[in-house]
Amino acid sequence: MKEGRPLFELSEVKYAYAWGSSPVLTVDGLTLREGECVAFVGPNGSGKTTLLKLLNHLLEGQDDPKLFRGLVKFRGTPYNRMLARRHTVYLHQHPYMLPGTVLQNLEVCASSNLDIQAVSREVLKEMLRSVALADKSDSLAKSLSGGEAQRLALVRAIASGRDILLLDEPTASADSASAARIRDLLRSLRSQRTIFFSTHQRRLAEDLAERIIELRSGTILHDRRNDSVHQPSS
């Protein structure tokens, strides 16, 4: 990971959910860089999730000029779905649990890791221990509480091996204990992955992100460095 070089470059971007309707996202210009931990903050409907989904090439009609206009570059080349699936992973605010056990959920996602042939069960169990789910490894994933499911979804995203984590309200469904574990895990990952996350919790943004982008009504209101956050060592 070459820290600091442009990763995503957005210019004159406009996206609408339906042809002829007003844009729900308007970004005149935005550069997001390798190795950054960036928080997108704002109230519901501000465009946070839409922007994250755009970075995952997950928006319906993103290739339709009637709905999407502008240019998105990824490491200097036009962005497309193939690049998105290879390099990014998107964590939904309310993640879906796959059939089977907690450990099997993790194994399925680890099997999609393009950089390795296999991940041992011990490594996966250690990942579960890092979010206090080791004792749940043989439980059905769909039996987990909201906070437990959010923690499992995060380690599934990490196990996929993608270098860019796109996290939509990663602590929204978590109780205070789960939120603290998620926050600690994300803090430990800042030196290893590029992390873009949305949140309406300013305290979480101030605690984790080195850059905070505030959105209102689909546009960028403020974009600032957060000098108070502890920077990860390179």
Secondary structure as UniProt FT lines:
FT   TURN            3..4
FT   STRAND          6..15
FT   TURN            19..20
FT   STRAND          25..33
FT   TURN            34..35
FT   STRAND          37..41
FT   TURN            44..45
FT   HELIX           48..55
FT   TURN            56..57
FT   TURN            60..63
FT   TURN            65..67
FT   STRAND          68..74
FT   TURN            75..76
FT   STRAND          77..78
FT   HELIX           81..87
FT   STRAND          88..91
FT   HELIX           102..110
FT   TURN            111..112
FT   TURN            114..115
FT   HELIX           121..130
FT   TURN            131..132
FT   HELIX           134..136
FT   TURN            137..138
FT   HELIX           141..143
FT   HELIX           146..159
FT   TURN            160..161
FT   STRAND          164..168
FT   TURN            170..173
FT   HELIX           176..189
FT   TURN            190..192
FT   STRAND          194..199
FT   HELIX           202..208
FT   STRAND          211..216
FT   TURN            217..218
FT   STRAND          219..225
FT   TURN            227..228
//
